Amino acid sequence: MLYVLITLVMFLRSLNDLLKKPETRALLFSVVMVLLLGTFVYHKVEGWNWLDSLYFSVITLTTVGYGDFSPETDLGKAFTIVYIFVGLGILFGFVNVIGDHIVNRRMERVEKREQRREQR
């Protein structure tokens, strides 16, 4: 449980640091817009309520795909095909930036620790 809390704190700190950069804010904005687009389209085309539409958008783009919802209309299916390709690229690009930042921060800490040991 403690490990999960530490990981969450590291993620939130990294996200806070990254949101100071314009390119990261643009990626986050893109992720939010893709999720809102999917939510809106599934709500209108499939007739799902707003929460179900957002839920489907999130589980689709995170590749979880529980299977409890699936598009029934041809337009919904066609949109999903395009949505997956575009949305995965944007979402994974954002996740990659966060992951790189976490790894780089960790490496900097390790290097600083090694430098302090060498100075002793």
N, C-alpha and C positions, 0 to 999 in steps of 0.2 A: 504494500500500500504506500509506503514511504517513497519507493522508487517512482511510482506513478505521480505522486505529488511533486517530486523533484523534476521529473520530466515535464510536467505541465508548467511549472514555474520557469524552466529553461525555455520552453516554447513561447510563453507569454513575454518574457524578457526579449527574446530574439525578435518576436513580432513587433514589439514596441520600438526596438532599435531600427528595424527595417522600415517601419512606417514613416521614419524621418526622411527617407530617400524618395524622391519623386517617382522613380521607376517602379519601386515596390508599391507605392500607393496606386499607381496606374494598373499594375497587375491585380491588386486587391479589388480595385474598382471593376476591372474586367471580369473577375470571378463573380462578384456580386451581380453584375449585369447579366451574365450568362445564367446564373441561377434564377434571377427574376424573369428573364425571357422564357426559360423553360417552364417556370411556374405559371406564367401568364398563358402561354400556348397550351399547356396541358389542361389548364382550367377552362379555356374557351373551346378547344377542339375535342377533348375527351369528356368534358362536363364534370370533372372532379372538383371537389371543394379545394379551397386555397391551400390548406395544410397538406392534403393528399398530393396536390400538384408539386408543392415544394419538396415534400418527402420523396416523391418519385425522382425529381430532378437531382436531389442530393445523392440518393442511392445509385442512380444511374451514373453520375459523373465520378463517384468514388469507386465504381465498378463492384459494388457490393451485390446489387441485384437480387434482392430477396425473392422476387417472383410473385409477390402479393398483388402488384399492380403491373399492368402492361397495356400499351396502347391498343385500342380496338379498331380505330378508324384508319383508313389508308393514309390520310394526311398526318395523323399522329405518328404512324409508323415511319413515314418518310421524314418527318421532322426529327424523330429520334435518331435516325441514322446520321443525319448531318449534325445534330446536337452532340452526339457522342464524340465524333471526330473533332469538332471545334472545341467543345467544352473540356474534353480530356487534355488537349494541348494547353489550354489556358490554365486549367486547375493544376496540372502537373508542373507547369512552368513556375507557378507560384509556390507550390510545395518544394520544388527544387531549390528555389532561392532561399527559403527558410532553412532547409536542410544544410545547404552550403554555409549559411551564416552560423548555424549552431556548430558545425564541424570546425569552421575557422576560429570561432571564439574558443572552443575547447583546445585547439592546437596552440593558440596564443597563450593560454593559461599554462599549458604543459611546457612550452618554451620558456616562459617567465620563471616557472618553478625550477627548471633545469639551470637557467642562468644564475638564479640565487644560490643554488647548490654549488655551482662552479666558483662563485665569488667567495665562498666560505673557505 
